[in-house]
Amino acid sequence: MHKIIIFIMALILAGTLACQKEVDIAAEEEAIKSVLQKQLEAVSALDYEGEAEVWAHEPYIVHRTVGIVGWDSLSTYYKTNFREIREKLKEDPEYWTVRELRASNFDIHLNGNVAFVFYDEHYDYTLEGKESSGVSKVLKYLEKKEGEWKIVAVLPGR
């Protein structure tokens, strides 16, 4: 009887594994790239809703470049920062000008519902009359939540 139970469990496991949906790596990588570009577009447009769409709303998220932990704190940061810049733009339309902010050269590492990505972030903007342009290496971690990739960490790149 014991051998029959083990055999049945083995068949169930084999059937479960055979029925699992195969992951389309290329599609997952494109979805991740899309999230990262949407985040950069949100920054360029000072779009809080765009930021809220791409971030996981969890207490464990981390944005090391601005020193913030948790969605509540990051949400407040984006709302306040974007509002302040918009106010300054009313007085000086040249205060914040983005000419380029895009991602390229992706090195994506997937493991189930988590991923980390090294990529180049190209930037060319003016802030407070100071021009800044170049390329920086960025590291972001993402988590797939309810079928959608969300950013959970931004760390200094390599």
C-alpha positions as CSV (number, residue, x, y, z in Angstrom):
1,M,0.0,0.0,0.0
2,H,2.8,2.4,0.9
3,K,4.4,1.9,-2.6
4,I,1.0,2.7,-4.3
5,I,0.7,6.0,-2.3
6,I,4.2,7.0,-3.3
7,F,3.5,6.0,-6.9
8,I,0.3,8.1,-7.0
9,M,2.1,11.1,-5.4
10,A,4.8,10.8,-8.0
11,L,2.2,10.8,-10.8
12,I,0.5,13.9,-9.2
13,L,3.8,15.7,-8.9
14,A,4.7,14.8,-12.5
15,G,1.3,16.0,-13.7
16,T,1.6,19.2,-11.8
17,L,5.1,19.9,-13.2
18,A,3.9,19.1,-16.7
19,C,1.0,21.5,-16.4
20,Q,3.0,24.4,-15.1
21,K,3.0,27.3,-17.5
22,E,6.4,27.7,-19.1
23,V,7.9,31.1,-18.6
24,D,8.5,33.2,-21.7
25,I,11.8,34.7,-20.6
26,A,11.9,37.2,-23.5
27,A,8.4,38.5,-22.7
28,E,9.3,38.8,-19.0
29,E,12.4,40.8,-19.9
30,E,10.4,43.1,-22.1
31,A,7.8,43.7,-19.4
32,I,10.7,44.5,-16.9
33,K,12.3,46.9,-19.4
34,S,8.9,48.6,-19.9
35,V,8.5,49.1,-16.1
36,L,11.9,50.7,-15.9
37,Q,11.3,53.0,-18.8
38,K,7.9,54.0,-17.4
39,Q,9.6,54.9,-14.1
40,L,12.0,57.2,-16.0
41,E,9.1,58.8,-17.9
42,A,7.3,59.4,-14.7
43,V,10.3,61.3,-13.3
44,S,10.7,63.3,-16.5
45,A,7.0,64.3,-16.4
46,L,6.9,64.8,-12.6
47,D,4.1,62.3,-12.7
48,Y,3.3,60.9,-9.2
49,E,0.7,58.4,-10.6
50,G,3.3,57.1,-13.0
51,E,5.6,56.4,-10.0
52,A,2.9,54.9,-8.0
53,E,2.1,52.5,-10.9
54,V,5.6,51.0,-11.1
55,W,6.5,50.7,-7.4
56,A,5.4,47.9,-5.1
57,H,3.4,49.5,-2.3
58,E,5.2,47.6,0.5
59,P,7.0,48.7,3.7
60,Y,10.2,46.8,2.6
61,I,10.9,48.7,-0.6
62,V,14.2,50.7,-0.7
63,H,15.3,53.7,-2.7
64,R,19.0,54.1,-1.7
65,T,19.7,57.0,-4.0
66,V,17.3,59.2,-2.0
67,G,17.7,57.3,1.3
68,I,14.1,56.1,1.7
69,V,12.6,52.8,3.0
70,G,8.9,51.9,2.6
71,W,6.2,52.9,0.1
72,D,4.6,55.4,2.5
73,S,7.8,57.4,2.8
74,L,8.6,57.1,-0.9
75,S,5.1,58.1,-1.9
76,T,5.4,61.3,0.3
77,Y,8.8,62.0,-1.2
78,Y,7.5,61.9,-4.8
79,K,4.4,63.9,-4.0
80,T,6.3,66.6,-2.2
81,N,9.3,66.7,-4.6
82,F,7.2,66.8,-7.7
83,R,4.8,69.5,-6.2
84,E,7.8,71.7,-5.3
85,I,9.3,71.4,-8.7
86,R,6.0,72.2,-10.4
87,E,5.7,75.3,-8.2
88,K,9.2,76.5,-9.1
89,L,8.4,75.9,-12.8
90,K,5.5,78.4,-12.6
91,E,8.0,81.0,-11.6
92,D,10.9,79.8,-13.9
93,P,9.9,77.5,-16.8
94,E,13.6,76.7,-17.2
95,Y,14.0,75.4,-13.6
96,W,13.6,71.7,-14.7
97,T,14.2,70.7,-18.3
98,V,14.7,67.1,-19.3
99,R,16.2,66.5,-22.7
100,E,16.8,62.8,-22.2
101,L,16.2,60.2,-19.5
102,R,16.2,56.6,-20.8
103,A,17.5,53.1,-20.1
104,S,19.6,50.9,-22.2
105,N,22.1,48.0,-22.1
106,F,20.1,45.8,-19.8
107,D,21.6,42.9,-17.9
108,I,18.4,41.2,-16.5
109,H,18.6,38.3,-14.0
110,L,15.2,36.5,-13.4
111,N,14.5,34.0,-10.7
112,G,10.8,33.2,-10.5
113,N,8.9,36.3,-9.3
114,V,12.0,38.3,-8.6
115,A,14.5,40.0,-10.8
116,F,17.4,42.3,-10.6
117,V,18.6,44.5,-13.5
118,F,21.8,46.4,-14.2
119,Y,21.4,48.9,-16.9
120,D,22.7,52.2,-18.2
121,E,20.7,55.3,-17.5
122,H,21.2,58.1,-20.0
123,Y,20.4,61.5,-18.6
124,D,20.6,65.1,-19.9
125,Y,18.7,67.7,-18.0
126,T,18.8,71.1,-16.4
127,L,17.9,71.6,-12.7
128,E,18.1,75.0,-11.0
129,G,20.1,76.3,-14.0
130,K,22.7,73.6,-13.8
131,E,23.2,71.3,-16.7
132,S,23.9,67.6,-16.1
133,S,24.4,64.9,-18.6
134,G,26.0,61.5,-18.9
135,V,25.4,57.8,-18.3
136,S,25.2,56.0,-15.0
137,K,25.0,52.3,-14.1
138,V,21.8,51.6,-12.1
139,L,20.7,48.5,-10.2
140,K,17.1,47.9,-9.6
141,Y,15.2,44.9,-8.0
142,L,11.7,44.0,-9.1
143,E,9.1,41.6,-7.8
144,K,6.2,40.2,-9.8
145,K,3.0,40.9,-7.9
146,E,-0.4,39.8,-9.2
147,G,1.1,39.3,-12.6
148,E,2.8,42.6,-12.9
149,W,6.5,43.6,-12.3
150,K,7.0,46.3,-9.6
151,I,10.1,48.0,-8.5
152,V,11.1,47.1,-4.9
153,A,14.7,48.5,-4.7
154,V,16.9,51.0,-6.3
155,L,20.6,50.7,-5.3
156,P,23.8,52.2,-6.5
157,G,25.0,50.4,-9.6
158,R,28.3,48.8,-10.4
